[in-house]
Amino acid sequence: MKKFIHYILIFFVCACCTPKKHISSLDDSSNKSIVENEELNIVYRGIKNHLRIYVPKSDSIKVSGSGVYKEEENQYSIIPVTGNTLQIKIISFVKGKETVEKRDFRILNIGKPFASINNKTGKITLSKEELSTSKIEYFIPQFVMKLGKVGKFRYKINDEEPMVNYGNEFNKSIKEKIYNMKSGDIMIIDELNYNPELQSVDLKKVAELIVCIE
């Protein structure tokens, strides 16, 4: 019995004295760069894609890659031109230690722009009330960047001469025209104004929107 108690005591002493291992997780996000991009891993060809890049606790960082430009502290932009993928390299310095990371992005082409109401394109049917309170917007399929407000657009009611409306909503005089339209009358909306963020897309050549009054 005394020997048994003696062995038990030795076991506990050894267990308490054994040095513990410190395991460092490779997934520790504090050592990784943070890239904020609304489109996740997507950038669009021919336009300025905005990124916010920073590394927590770093003294400084350097970002490089084809078409990458630094605009201000932690703010960068990418204008992809060729290829289907783009890679950027992020070099960070923390207490003199250099860390290099690489991030990959898919490059997508911008499709044909459309004039739209609530992302509806082509030929649609609305009531006079719905049309008069609508906002005219750009729509590009599979495009997730914000396009900004339409500054002006052209409209044509039936066989009348085309007119220009400033802003993305109908003004008071045009609303009066809309309320005088009859069932089956048509308004054609096209020639939305240019958006400077989309340098390679001619938004004046948008596909027209045809609205039929129900």
Disulfide bonds with the S-S distance in Angstrom:
none
